Structures are given as structure tokens and as C-alpha cells.
Amino acid sequence: MRELDGKNKAAARDENNSPKPGYKDKADPHAYLEQLDNVDPEEARQWLNVGVDITGQNRSGTFIQKDCSVLHSGCGSADVEIMGISQALQTHDWLSDYMWRLVSPEKDDYTRMTRDIPHEGYFIRSLPGAQVAEPVQSCLYISEEGLSQHVHNVVIAEENSSIHIITGCATAEHLRSGLHVGVSEFYVKKNATLHFTMIHRWGEQIEVRPRTGIHVEEGGTVVSNYVSLRPVGSLQMNPVTYLAGKDSVARFNSILVAPPGCELDTGSTVILEHPGARAEIISRAITTGGTIIARGEMDARAEGVKGHLECKGLILKEGIMHAIPELVGRVPGVDMSHEAAVGKIDQREIEYLMARGLDEETAVSTIVRGFLNVDIEGLPPGLAEEIDQVVRETQHDAI
């Protein structure tokens, strides 16, 4: 099992974590929908907020899971497979060899729950040589109060293929408490490219525990974008990526906003194992009263690897920002760097913009918007409006 072989500080950090008591692990089943035309408009709106459009316009495929049931899976491209994980295990007898290789079921109590009480999850695969032009979308959704949802996802980008996946996670508007555990294992084969954009919009008292392992072969590229702009009870995630082939590449971008009562412990770990491997971790975080721990770790184990890590945080009013960049070099000839900064908006920047005709609120909005812009490729157009809304809501905290 790969993760146990490459055990590191980031993986050890999550051990012995346990969920709060009181969650239920069963939910009423939901009927499968061949078409999504008649879904509840409110649910459709919640899914659209995280980038999942029920019309399927400009998408190559769609997967939606509600509570413990696969609500819909469909694909409009012969180059892609998308289905629930239980159906995929029946379809491909080799798939079991890909499960629990990158994330150990004994990692912590959350992964043990996912192994012992599984609640579906998705299987997405781009076929060898396929260049999938339009993104695949998926949504993991909780509608039942107090539910502990445990999903297991497997993504495979076969050799010389390219695919972009937009996955949104959300809860019903009325939901107050719940737990989401997502075990995800990504395999990027030789010369393949996987773009993975995850947008979270959970409820204010929801616990979220993604557990992710990524394996990248020679010439492969993984680009991961993570966006969390709305209140969530607590989030703890630290995907571990193994750059296991020559000239493999990993890039991680994250945009985080933590209002009061919100606890975000996020990070990324990349292990560079072969010459020519390259990695970049960029995070932008704003607290308006919540706590953010922004981690990043790169472990260089081969000559000629390059890595850059950048953690920048703004405290607009109050709250805690804790940036933890870590670089480990084990051989000569590695090229690693990091930048970390935590602070407030520089008053001189505001005055500079005001001197050029902007009022104070507009000047602050311009600076915050620029801070959050990490030029994420392929974000849904609606998400730009969401970022603008968050900027408008937070600008008063900055003045």
C-alpha cells in the first residue's frame, strides 16, 4: 500500500482523529433519475452554486449523489466513463486493485468508516489517448439532517488522455449538522493530464473530512483547484501526491475564506520522487473571524526536482491565520523555495487607489479581489460572481 510505504508527517498528523458522536449512517433512499428536468428547483440552485448545471450544457458527463444514493450518472462522450463506484466495481473486475492503494483504510476513524459503511461515490475515467474537450461534473449532496455521508471516489486518467473534472459539494439550505467523509484516489497515467476543480459550499455546522491520494506517472500532470468561500463548521484536508515518474507535474491552487466560527485546516503534500518532477502549491486565505491553518509540504527525493510553495493570508478584522510551509530535501541538486505572509491590507495601497479616484470601499474591494485571484483555469463563470459577492460581504470588515 503506497501511503504506508511513503509515510510522512502530514499523513501521521491525521491519525487517531475521530468524528463527533451522534451522527446517523443511514438515510432514506432516493430514486434514480434518468433525466434531471424534474429535480427540486432549490436543489438545482444549490448544485449550480458549486458549478454543477443540471442542463449538462458544456459538460461531457454528470454524476450526482444525494445522501447515500446515486441520483443520476450520465455521459455524452465515448471518451469518458462516469458511474457510481458500486456499478463500476461490477463493470470492471480490475477496479478493486485501484481502491485503498493511495489512502489506507486504517489511516484514521474516518477512513475506517468509509471502508466499513460505504455510501457510494463516483468512478470517472478518461480512456487512453482521449482529449476530453468539455469538463465532467459531479455533485456530492447532503439533504438529511445529522447524516454521516461516506463516499469513495476513484479517478483514472489513462495514458495520453486529458480531462477536467468540476466537482461541487453542498448541503440543503435547511441543513444544520452533518458529516461528509470523502476518500478519493486519483491515478494519472503516463503523459496524461487531470484538471480537478473542487468547490465546497457546506452548512455552518457541517464537518468535512476529505482524504485524498494522487499518483502521477512519467510525463503526467495534475492540477488541483480548491475553493471554499462560505461558512463551514470544520474542514480538515491534506491530499498527498506522489510524483512517481520522470517529468511529472503537480500544481495546487486554493482560495479560502473563513467567517466567524469556521475552522479550516487545509494543505497539500507533494513527494517528488523522480528527476524532472515539478510542483507548485499556491494558497490565498482570508479570515473575517474564523481560523485558517494553511499547510504545504514538499519532500524532494531525487536530483533535479523543482518546487515552489506560497501561502498568503489576510486577517480582515479578527480571526487566526497560521501558515505552515515545509520543505524537505533529501539529495543534492534540488531546487525548492517558499513564501509565506500573514497580515492585513496595507493602508498605503488603499490610499494609493483613493488618490486615483476610488472611494475607500471600492479600493478595498479591488485589493481583496486581486488577492483572491490566483488565475484558476476553467472555473465556472458563475463562480466569479460568487467571489464578487464574498468580496462585497467582507469589505466592511477590512475598513
Phi, psi and chi 1 to 4 in degrees:
 res  aa     phi    psi   chi1   chi2   chi3   chi4
   1 MET       -  122.8 -171.2  171.7  -65.6      -
   2 ARG   -59.8  -44.7 -174.3   56.7 -170.4  -85.1
   3 GLU   -63.2  -37.7 -173.8 -170.8   38.0      -
   4 LEU   -70.2  -34.1  -62.6 -178.0      -      -
   5 ASP   -64.7  -40.4  -66.3  -19.6      -      -
   6 GLY  -102.4   37.7      -      -      -      -
   7 LYS   -57.1  138.2 -160.4  161.8 -173.5  172.2
   8 ASN  -143.5  177.3   55.6   70.4      -      -
   9 LYS   -62.5  -38.6  -72.3 -173.8  -69.1 -175.6
  10 ALA   -63.4  -41.0      -      -      -      -
  11 ALA   -67.5  -41.7      -      -      -      -
  12 ALA   -64.7  -28.6      -      -      -      -
  13 ARG   -60.1  -32.7 -151.8  164.8   38.4 -142.0
  14 ASP   -89.1   -5.9  -66.4  -25.7      -      -
  15 GLU   -66.6  152.8  -68.9  177.0   -9.9      -
  16 ASN    67.5   13.4  -58.1  -41.4      -      -
  17 ASN   -79.6  143.9  -75.4  -33.5      -      -
  18 SER  -135.6  147.3  -61.3      -      -      -
  19 PRO   -73.9  159.2   26.4  -33.0      -      -
  20 LYS   -66.8  149.2  -63.5  174.9 -176.1  175.6
  21 PRO   -73.6  161.4   26.5  -33.6      -      -
  22 GLY   106.7   -9.7      -      -      -      -
  23 TYR   -77.2  151.8  -65.2  117.9      -      -
  24 LYS  -101.4  149.9   57.7 -175.1 -179.8 -176.9
  25 ASP  -111.3   15.9   55.6   28.5      -      -
  26 LYS  -130.9  150.0  -66.6 -178.2 -179.8  176.7
  27 ALA  -140.5  157.5      -      -      -      -
  28 ASP   -60.5  136.4  -68.3  -23.8      -      -
  29 PRO   -69.9  152.9   24.7  -31.7      -      -
  30 HIS  -117.0  137.7  -58.3  -73.7      -      -
  31 ALA   -68.1  143.7      -      -      -      -
  32 TYR   -69.3  140.8 -177.4   84.2      -      -
  33 LEU  -114.3  120.3  -59.3  175.1      -      -
  34 GLU   -69.0  -36.4  -69.2  -69.6  -13.7      -
  35 GLN  -121.9  152.6  -55.7  -65.7  -30.4      -
  36 LEU  -104.0   11.8  -67.2  171.4      -      -
  37 ASP   -62.3  -31.8  -59.1  -14.4      -      -
  38 ASN  -105.2   18.9  -64.2  -37.9      -      -
  39 VAL   -69.6  158.4  -61.3      -      -      -
  40 ASP   -55.6  125.1 -176.1  -36.3      -      -
  41 PRO   -57.1  -33.8  -24.5   33.5      -      -
  42 GLU   -66.7  -40.2  175.3   56.5   28.8      -
  43 GLU   -66.7  -41.0  -68.1 -172.0  -21.6      -
  44 ALA   -59.3  -38.2      -      -      -      -
  45 ARG   -67.3  -40.0 -172.3  179.0   67.6   82.2
  46 GLN   -63.0  -39.0  -68.1  -68.9   87.7      -
  47 TRP   -68.7  -38.8  -58.0  -16.2      -      -
  48 LEU   -64.7  -32.4 -170.7   60.1      -      -
  49 ASN   -61.1  -23.0  -75.9  -25.8      -      -
  50 VAL  -110.1   20.2  -69.0      -      -      -
  51 GLY    91.6    8.3      -      -      -      -
  52 VAL  -108.1  114.2  176.1      -      -      -
  53 ASP  -104.4  120.4 -173.0  -15.2      -      -
  54 ILE   -67.8  -17.3   61.9  168.3      -      -
  55 THR   -71.2  -19.0   68.8      -      -      -
  56 GLY    70.3   10.1      -      -      -      -
  57 GLN   -65.1  133.4 -169.9  172.8    9.4      -
  58 ASN    61.8   30.8  -60.2  -39.4      -      -
  59 ARG  -128.0  146.6  -62.5  -71.1 -170.0  -96.5
  60 SER   -89.6  -17.1  -66.6      -      -      -
  61 GLY  -174.0  161.8      -      -      -      -
  62 THR  -139.8  136.5  -61.2      -      -      -
  63 PHE  -132.0  129.7  174.0   89.2      -      -
  64 ILE  -132.8  127.4  -65.3  175.8      -      -
  65 GLN  -118.0  128.9  176.4  167.6  -23.0      -
  66 LYS  -113.0  119.9 -178.6  176.1  178.5  179.9
  67 ASP    55.5 -113.8  -61.3  -36.0      -      -
  68 CYS  -104.9    6.1  -54.2      -      -      -
  69 SER  -112.7  140.3  -54.2      -      -      -
  70 VAL   -75.8  115.2  174.2      -      -      -
  71 LEU   -84.3  -35.7 -157.1   63.4      -      -
  72 HIS  -163.7  141.7  175.8   82.6      -      -
  73 SER  -146.5  132.0   67.6      -      -      -
  74 GLY  -156.1  151.9      -      -      -      -
  75 CYS  -139.0  132.0 -171.9      -      -      -
  76 GLY  -103.7   11.6      -      -      -      -
  77 SER  -129.5  138.0  168.5      -      -      -
  78 ALA   -77.0   -6.3      -      -      -      -
  79 ASP   -91.3   -3.7  -68.2  -30.9      -      -
  80 VAL  -131.1  144.2 -179.6      -      -      -
  81 GLU  -113.3  135.1  -70.6 -177.2  -72.7      -
  82 ILE  -146.6  126.2  179.3  166.6      -      -
  83 MET  -166.5  170.2   63.0 -171.6   83.9      -
  84 GLY   -65.9  153.0      -      -      -      -
  85 ILE   -67.6  -32.6 -162.4   71.4      -      -
  86 SER   -68.4  -39.5   59.8      -      -      -
  87 GLN   -65.6  -39.0 -178.9 -174.7   -9.8      -
  88 ALA   -64.4  -36.8      -      -      -      -
  89 LEU   -67.1  -30.7  -76.3  166.4      -      -
  90 GLN   -75.7  -30.3  -65.1  175.2   -0.7      -
  91 THR   -78.2  -40.8  -56.1      -      -      -
  92 HIS  -121.2  110.9  -61.1  -60.8      -      -
  93 ASP   -71.9  -13.9   55.5    8.6      -      -
  94 TRP   -83.7  -11.5   45.8  -99.0      -      -
  95 LEU   -64.8  -30.6 -179.5   56.5      -      -
  96 SER   -60.7  -24.4   57.9      -      -      -
  97 ASP   -69.0  -18.9  -65.6  -23.7      -      -
  98 TYR   -92.9   -8.8  -74.1   78.9      -      -
  99 MET   -95.0  135.6  -61.8 -176.5   71.2      -
 100 TRP    66.9   22.7  -59.8  114.5      -      -
 101 ARG   -86.5  -34.7  -79.2  175.4   57.1 -173.8
 102 LEU  -103.7  -19.6  -56.9  177.1      -      -
 103 VAL  -127.3  121.9  178.2      -      -      -
 104 SER   -76.1  136.4  167.5      -      -      -
 105 PRO   -65.2  -16.6   21.7  -31.2      -      -
 106 GLU   -96.3   12.5  -61.2  -63.0  -25.9      -
 107 LYS   -58.6  -47.1  180.0 -177.2 -178.8   70.2
 108 ASP  -163.9 -175.4   57.0   27.6      -      -
 109 ASP   -65.4  -29.6  -76.0  -12.1      -      -
 110 TYR   -67.1  -43.1  -62.7  105.1      -      -
 111 THR   -70.8  -35.0   54.1      -      -      -
 112 ARG   -63.1  -39.8  -79.8 -171.9  -78.4  -86.1
 113 MET   -60.8  -40.2  -72.8  166.2   51.6      -
 114 THR   -68.0  -35.7  -53.3      -      -      -
 115 ARG   -70.4  -43.4  177.0 -164.0   58.5 -167.5
 116 ASP   -81.6  -33.5  -62.4  -19.9      -      -
 117 ILE  -130.5   72.2  -46.7  171.9      -      -
 118 PRO   -75.1  142.6   27.9  -33.1      -      -
 119 HIS  -123.9   61.8  -65.1  155.3      -      -
 120 GLU    63.1 -137.1  -75.0  -70.6  -13.3      -
 121 GLY   120.4  177.3      -      -      -      -
 122 TYR  -114.8  155.5   53.0   74.8      -      -
 123 PHE  -121.5  121.6  168.8   74.6      -      -
 124 ILE  -129.8  131.6  -59.9  173.7      -      -
 125 ARG  -142.9  125.9  176.9 -175.9  178.9 -136.4
 126 SER   -93.2  133.5   55.2      -      -      -
 127 LEU   -75.9  160.6  -61.2 -176.2      -      -
 128 PRO   -54.3  129.2  -25.8   34.4      -      -
 129 GLY    80.0   -4.8      -      -      -      -
 130 ALA   -74.7  135.2      -      -      -      -
 131 GLN  -111.3   94.3  -55.5  -61.6  -54.8      -
 132 VAL   -80.1  110.1 -175.9      -      -      -
 133 ALA   -71.3  -41.2      -      -      -      -
 134 GLU  -107.1  148.5  -64.6 -179.9  -32.5      -
 135 PRO   -64.6  153.2  -18.3   29.8      -      -
 136 VAL   -92.2  143.7  168.2      -      -      -
 137 GLN  -123.4  148.7   60.9 -179.5    1.4      -
 138 SER  -143.8  152.1   77.6      -      -      -
 139 CYS  -136.5  130.2 -176.8      -      -      -
 140 LEU  -110.3  119.0  -59.5  170.6      -      -
 141 TYR  -129.8  139.1 -177.9   71.0      -      -
 142 ILE  -117.6  126.6  -57.2  177.5      -      -
 143 SER  -118.1  -13.5   68.6      -      -      -
 144 GLU  -101.5  128.5 -162.4  154.4  -41.4      -
 145 GLU   -60.1  133.3 -177.0   68.4   26.9      -
 146 GLY    76.5   11.5      -      -      -      -
 147 LEU   -79.0  141.1  177.1   64.4      -      -
 148 SER  -103.9  106.5  177.2      -      -      -
 149 GLN   -99.2  124.4 -177.8 -169.0   54.7      -
 150 HIS  -121.5  110.9  -36.0  135.2      -      -
 151 VAL  -117.9  153.5  -59.3      -      -      -
 152 HIS  -126.9  117.5 -165.8  153.4      -      -
 153 ASN  -112.3  141.3  -50.7  -51.6      -      -
 154 VAL  -129.5  127.9  174.5      -      -      -
 155 VAL  -122.5  131.1  173.4      -      -      -
 156 ILE  -128.4  119.6  -57.6  174.1      -      -
 157 ALA  -101.0  106.7      -      -      -      -
 158 GLU   -70.9  170.1  -63.5  -76.5    5.0      -
 159 GLU   -52.2  135.4  -76.0 -167.8   11.5      -
 160 ASN    61.4   19.0  -60.7  -54.1      -      -
 161 SER  -101.6  167.4   69.4      -      -      -
 162 SER  -143.0  132.6  176.6      -      -      -
 163 ILE  -151.4  146.2 -174.0  170.7      -      -
 164 HIS  -119.2  126.1 -175.0 -179.4      -      -
 165 ILE  -115.1  127.8  -61.2  170.0      -      -
 166 ILE  -108.4  118.1  -64.6  172.9      -      -
 167 THR  -122.6  126.4  180.0      -      -      -
 168 GLY  -114.0  138.6      -      -      -      -
 169 CYS  -120.3  132.8  -62.9      -      -      -
 170 ALA  -154.0  167.2      -      -      -      -
 171 THR  -126.6  161.9   51.7      -      -      -
 172 ALA   -64.0  153.3      -      -      -      -
 173 GLU   -58.2  -36.1 -168.0   77.6   40.9      -
 174 HIS   -81.1  -12.5   65.9  -89.2      -      -
 175 LEU   -68.6  138.3 -151.2   70.6      -      -
 176 ARG  -111.2  -43.2  -70.4  -68.3  170.4  -94.6
 177 SER  -132.2  154.7   67.3      -      -      -
 178 GLY   169.0  170.8      -      -      -      -
 179 LEU  -134.7  134.0  167.6   66.3      -      -
 180 HIS  -121.0  123.8  169.3   81.8      -      -
 181 VAL  -118.2  122.4 -178.5      -      -      -
 182 GLY  -123.3  110.0      -      -      -      -
 183 VAL   -92.4  123.1  172.9      -      -      -
 184 SER  -129.7  134.8  -61.7      -      -      -
 185 GLU  -127.4  120.2  -62.6  177.2  -83.5      -
 186 PHE  -112.9  134.0  -61.6  164.6      -      -
 187 TYR  -122.9  116.3  -63.7   87.7      -      -
 188 VAL  -109.0  108.2 -178.0      -      -      -
 189 LYS   -78.4 -178.0  -59.3  -71.2 -173.7   67.7
 190 LYS   -55.7  126.3 -174.6  176.2 -179.8 -179.7
 191 ASN    59.5   21.8  -63.5  -36.8      -      -
 192 ALA   -95.0  161.4      -      -      -      -
 193 THR  -131.2  128.0  -61.6      -      -      -
 194 LEU  -122.1  117.7  169.0   63.9      -      -
 195 HIS  -100.4  127.3  -76.2 -108.6      -      -
 196 PHE  -131.2  114.4 -171.4   83.3      -      -
 197 THR  -113.6  121.0  -62.6      -      -      -
 198 MET  -116.6  125.4 -179.8 -174.5  -67.8      -
 199 ILE  -118.8  120.7  -55.7  163.7      -      -
 200 HIS  -104.5  134.0  -84.7  179.1      -      -
 201 ARG  -143.0   79.2 -170.5 -175.9  174.0  107.3
 202 TRP   -95.3  174.8  -60.7  104.6      -      -
 203 GLY   -80.2  169.8      -      -      -      -
 204 GLU   -70.6  -17.4  -65.0 -175.8   12.2      -
 205 GLN  -121.1   22.6  -62.3  177.3   35.8      -
 206 ILE   -88.5  135.2  -53.2  -62.7      -      -
 207 GLU   -94.0  136.4  -68.8 -175.3  -79.3      -
 208 VAL  -129.4  126.9 -175.9      -      -      -
 209 ARG  -135.2   76.6  -62.0  -68.1 -176.1  -89.5
 210 PRO   -71.2  143.2  -14.9   30.1      -      -
 211 ARG  -132.4  112.4  -60.5  -69.5 -171.5 -103.8
 212 THR  -130.7  137.2  -57.5      -      -      -
 213 GLY  -126.5  139.8      -      -      -      -
 214 ILE  -131.2  133.2  -55.8  170.7      -      -
 215 HIS  -122.5  122.0 -173.8  -88.9      -      -
 216 VAL  -119.9  125.3 -173.5      -      -      -
 217 GLU   -89.1 -177.8  -63.0 -177.6    0.9      -
 218 GLU   -52.4  128.6  178.8  179.8  -16.5      -
 219 GLY    72.8    2.1      -      -      -      -
 220 GLY   -83.2  156.0      -      -      -      -
 221 THR  -135.0  132.2  -62.9      -      -      -
 222 VAL  -121.9  130.7   61.1      -      -      -
 223 VAL  -121.8  119.6  179.3      -      -      -
 224 SER  -117.8  125.0  173.6      -      -      -
 225 ASN  -115.4  130.8  -55.8  -46.6      -      -
 226 TYR  -127.6  130.4  178.4   71.5      -      -
 227 VAL  -130.4  124.4  179.5      -      -      -
 228 SER  -137.4  106.7  179.0      -      -      -
 229 LEU  -111.1  -16.6  -57.1  176.3      -      -
 230 ARG  -110.4  162.9  -66.2  -64.8  178.6  179.2
 231 PRO   -59.4  141.4  -22.2   32.5      -      -
 232 VAL  -144.0  148.7   59.5      -      -      -
 233 GLY   -59.9  -64.0      -      -      -      -
 234 SER  -152.5  145.4   68.1      -      -      -
 235 LEU  -132.5  133.6  164.5   69.2      -      -
 236 GLN  -138.5  114.8 -177.7 -166.1   79.8      -
 237 MET  -150.9  145.4   59.6 -176.0  -72.9      -
 238 ASN  -157.1   77.7 -173.8   69.9      -      -
 239 PRO   -59.2  140.2   20.4  -31.5      -      -
 240 VAL  -110.6  122.7  179.7      -      -      -
 241 THR  -113.4  132.6  -59.5      -      -      -
 242 TYR  -107.8  110.4  -58.4   91.3      -      -
 243 LEU   -84.5   91.0  -66.0 -179.3      -      -
 244 ALA  -100.2   12.6      -      -      -      -
 245 GLY  -142.5  158.7      -      -      -      -
 246 LYS   -57.4  136.0 -179.2 -176.9  175.7 -176.0
 247 ASP    60.8   26.0  -61.8  -31.2      -      -
 248 SER   -80.0  155.1   50.1      -      -      -
 249 VAL  -136.0  141.1  175.3      -      -      -
 250 ALA  -134.8  132.9      -      -      -      -
 251 ARG  -132.4  129.3  -66.0 -156.1  -63.3  -89.9
 252 PHE  -122.8  128.2  -71.8   83.5      -      -
 253 ASN  -123.4  137.6  -56.0  -57.5      -      -
 254 SER  -139.7  144.0   61.1      -      -      -
 255 ILE  -125.4  120.8  -59.0  175.1      -      -
 256 LEU  -129.6  137.6  -51.9  168.4      -      -
 257 VAL  -131.4  129.8  175.7      -      -      -
 258 ALA  -122.7  103.1      -      -      -      -
 259 PRO   -74.1  175.5  -11.5   27.0      -      -
 260 PRO   -56.2  140.0  -26.6   34.8      -      -
 261 GLY    85.9   -2.3      -      -      -      -
 262 CYS   -98.9  133.6 -174.9      -      -      -
 263 GLU  -122.8  113.4  -63.2 -179.7    3.2      -
 264 LEU  -115.4  119.2  -53.3 -178.3      -      -
 265 ASP  -119.2   95.2 -175.0  -15.2      -      -
 266 THR  -124.2  157.8   71.3      -      -      -
 267 GLY  -178.3 -178.8      -      -      -      -
 268 SER  -145.5  141.8  -61.3      -      -      -
 269 THR  -121.5  130.8  -64.5      -      -      -
 270 VAL  -125.8  128.0 -179.0      -      -      -
 271 ILE  -108.1  114.2  -59.4  172.2      -      -
 272 LEU   -96.4  108.3  -58.9   93.5      -      -
 273 GLU  -106.7  -12.6  -61.3 -178.7  -45.8      -
 274 HIS  -133.7  151.2  -76.7  -96.7      -      -
 275 PRO   -55.7  141.1  -25.1   34.1      -      -
 276 GLY    85.8   -5.6      -      -      -      -
 277 ALA   -68.6  142.7      -      -      -      -
 278 ARG  -136.4  144.5  -70.2  172.0  -72.2  140.4
 279 ALA  -144.4  149.5      -      -      -      -
 280 GLU  -144.3  130.3 -178.3  179.2   74.3      -
 281 ILE  -124.3  119.6  -60.2  172.7      -      -
 282 ILE  -124.8  125.4  -55.0  -69.2      -      -
 283 SER  -130.6  141.3   76.2      -      -      -
 284 ARG  -124.2  123.2  -64.2  -75.4 -172.2  -86.9
 285 ALA  -134.0  138.7      -      -      -      -
 286 ILE  -128.4  129.1  -68.9  177.8      -      -
 287 THR  -111.2  135.5  173.9      -      -      -
 288 THR  -114.2   21.8   58.7      -      -      -
 289 GLY   145.8  -15.6      -      -      -      -
 290 GLY   -90.2 -175.8      -      -      -      -
 291 THR  -111.5  131.6  -62.4      -      -      -
 292 ILE  -127.7  125.1  -61.4  178.1      -      -
 293 ILE  -109.1  114.7  -58.0  174.1      -      -
 294 ALA  -107.5  106.6      -      -      -      -
 295 ARG  -101.3  160.2  -54.8  176.8 -171.7  -88.5
 296 GLY  -162.9  132.0      -      -      -      -
 297 GLU  -139.3  132.8  179.3  178.8   -3.6      -
 298 MET  -124.9  134.3  -68.1 -173.5 -177.0      -
 299 ASP  -123.1  105.3 -173.2  -18.1      -      -
 300 ALA   -93.1  118.3      -      -      -      -
 301 ARG  -119.3    8.7  -59.2 -178.1  178.7 -178.3
 302 ALA  -143.8  151.5      -      -      -      -
 303 GLU   -66.4  149.3  -66.6 -176.8    7.2      -
 304 GLY    77.2   16.6      -      -      -      -
 305 VAL   -93.7  155.2  -57.3      -      -      -
 306 LYS  -131.0  144.0  -68.9 -174.9  176.9 -179.3
 307 GLY  -152.2  145.7      -      -      -      -
 308 HIS  -138.4  137.2  178.6   67.2      -      -
 309 LEU  -130.3  131.7 -161.9  159.9      -      -
 310 GLU  -137.9  116.3 -167.8  174.2  -58.0      -
 311 CYS  -120.5  114.6  -58.2      -      -      -
 312 LYS  -126.4  134.5  -67.7 -173.5  176.5  178.9
 313 GLY  -135.2  146.6      -      -      -      -
 314 LEU  -118.7  134.0  -81.3 -178.8      -      -
 315 ILE  -104.2  106.4  -55.4  172.3      -      -
 316 LEU   -80.5  -35.5  -70.4 -168.8      -      -
 317 LYS  -135.3  -63.4 -173.4  176.3 -177.5 -179.3
 318 GLU  -151.0  179.2   52.7 -171.1   21.3      -
 319 GLY   119.6 -177.7      -      -      -      -
 320 ILE  -127.2  129.9  -62.8  174.1      -      -
 321 MET  -118.5  124.2  -89.8  -65.8  -44.3      -
 322 HIS  -128.3  105.5 -172.4  179.8      -      -
 323 ALA   -96.8  130.1      -      -      -      -
 324 ILE  -130.1   83.0  -50.4  176.0      -      -
 325 PRO   -86.7  135.3   28.3  -27.7      -      -
 326 GLU  -133.4  132.9  -65.5 -176.6   78.0      -
 327 LEU  -123.9  132.1  -57.7  177.4      -      -
 328 VAL  -126.2  120.7 -179.0      -      -      -
 329 GLY  -113.0  128.7      -      -      -      -
 330 ARG  -110.9   -8.7  -59.6 -179.5 -173.0  -87.1
 331 VAL  -140.6  161.6  -64.1      -      -      -
 332 PRO   -68.8  160.7  -13.8   26.3      -      -
 333 GLY    82.5   17.4      -      -      -      -
 334 VAL   -96.2  156.0  -58.3      -      -      -
 335 ASP  -128.8   99.7 -177.4   -1.5      -      -
 336 MET  -128.2  143.6  -47.8  -79.6  -77.9      -
 337 SER  -149.3  161.0   61.4      -      -      -
 338 HIS  -151.0  155.0   76.3   71.9      -      -
 339 GLU  -131.1  139.3  -62.8  176.4   47.3      -
 340 ALA  -142.2  135.6      -      -      -      -
 341 ALA  -148.5  134.8      -      -      -      -
 342 VAL  -132.8  130.6  174.5      -      -      -
 343 GLY  -179.4 -153.8      -      -      -      -
 344 LYS  -120.7  174.1   61.1  179.8 -177.5  179.8
 345 ILE   -67.5  131.6  -64.5  176.9      -      -
 346 ASP   -68.9  121.1 -168.3  -31.4      -      -
 347 GLN   -57.7  -29.3 -174.2   62.1   30.1      -
 348 ARG   -67.0  -32.4  -69.6  171.0  -61.9 -177.6
 349 GLU   -66.4  -41.5  -65.2 -179.6   24.6      -
 350 ILE   -62.7  -46.2  -61.9  174.7      -      -
 351 GLU   -64.2  -34.9  -67.8  170.2   -5.3      -
 352 TYR   -62.2  -45.3  175.1   84.2      -      -
 353 LEU   -70.9  -36.2  -68.0  174.5      -      -
 354 MET   -66.2  -33.0  -68.3  177.9   68.7      -
 355 ALA   -66.9  -18.4      -      -      -      -
 356 ARG  -102.6   19.9  -83.1  149.6 -178.0   78.0
 357 GLY   103.8   -4.5      -      -      -      -
 358 LEU   -85.1  144.7  -59.7 -176.0      -      -
 359 ASP   -76.3  171.9   59.7   45.8      -      -
 360 GLU   -63.1  -43.3 -172.6  174.2   11.2      -
 361 GLU   -63.5  -42.3  -74.6 -166.1   -1.4      -
 362 THR   -66.2  -37.1  -55.0      -      -      -
 363 ALA   -63.4  -44.1      -      -      -      -
 364 VAL   -64.0  -44.3  168.9      -      -      -
 365 SER   -58.9  -41.7  -63.9      -      -      -
 366 THR   -62.4  -41.7  -58.6      -      -      -
 367 ILE   -68.8  -44.0  -65.9  167.0      -      -
 368 VAL   -65.1  -42.4  172.3      -      -      -
 369 ARG   -62.0  -42.2 -171.6  177.6  -67.8  104.6
 370 GLY   -64.9  -35.8      -      -      -      -
 371 PHE   -64.3  -39.2  178.4   80.4      -      -
 372 LEU   -78.6  -14.4  -68.1  176.2      -      -
 373 ASN   -80.6  103.7 -178.7   13.3      -      -
 374 VAL  -109.2   18.3  -67.1      -      -      -
 375 ASP    55.2   53.1 -164.8   22.0      -      -
 376 ILE   -74.4  127.9  -69.2  178.5      -      -
 377 GLU   -78.6  131.0 -169.2  175.9  -23.7      -
 378 GLY    81.0   16.3      -      -      -      -
 379 LEU   -66.6  146.7  -79.4 -175.3      -      -
 380 PRO   -60.7  143.0  -18.5   28.7      -      -
 381 PRO   -56.4  -36.7  -23.6   32.1      -      -
 382 GLY   -63.5  -22.7      -      -      -      -
 383 LEU   -70.7  -28.4 -162.2   61.0      -      -
 384 ALA   -62.3  -38.9      -      -      -      -
 385 GLU   -65.2  -38.4  -62.6  175.4   14.1      -
 386 GLU   -62.5  -43.3 -179.8   78.4    0.3      -
 387 ILE   -62.9  -41.2  -68.8  175.5      -      -
 388 ASP   -61.8  -40.0  -79.6  -13.9      -      -
 389 GLN   -63.3  -43.7  178.7   63.6   30.4      -
 390 VAL   -63.4  -39.2  170.2      -      -      -
 391 VAL   -61.1  -42.9  169.0      -      -      -
 392 ARG   -63.5  -38.2  -73.5 -167.0  -67.6  -87.3
 393 GLU   -72.7  -28.2  -67.4  171.6    3.1      -
 394 THR   -95.4  -13.7   57.8      -      -      -
 395 GLN   -64.3  -31.2   65.2 -172.7   10.0      -
 396 HIS   -67.1  -28.0  -62.3  -68.2      -      -
 397 ASP   -70.4  -20.2  -64.8  -36.1      -      -
 398 ALA   -92.0  -10.3      -      -      -      -
 399 ILE   -95.3      -  -62.2  174.4      -      -
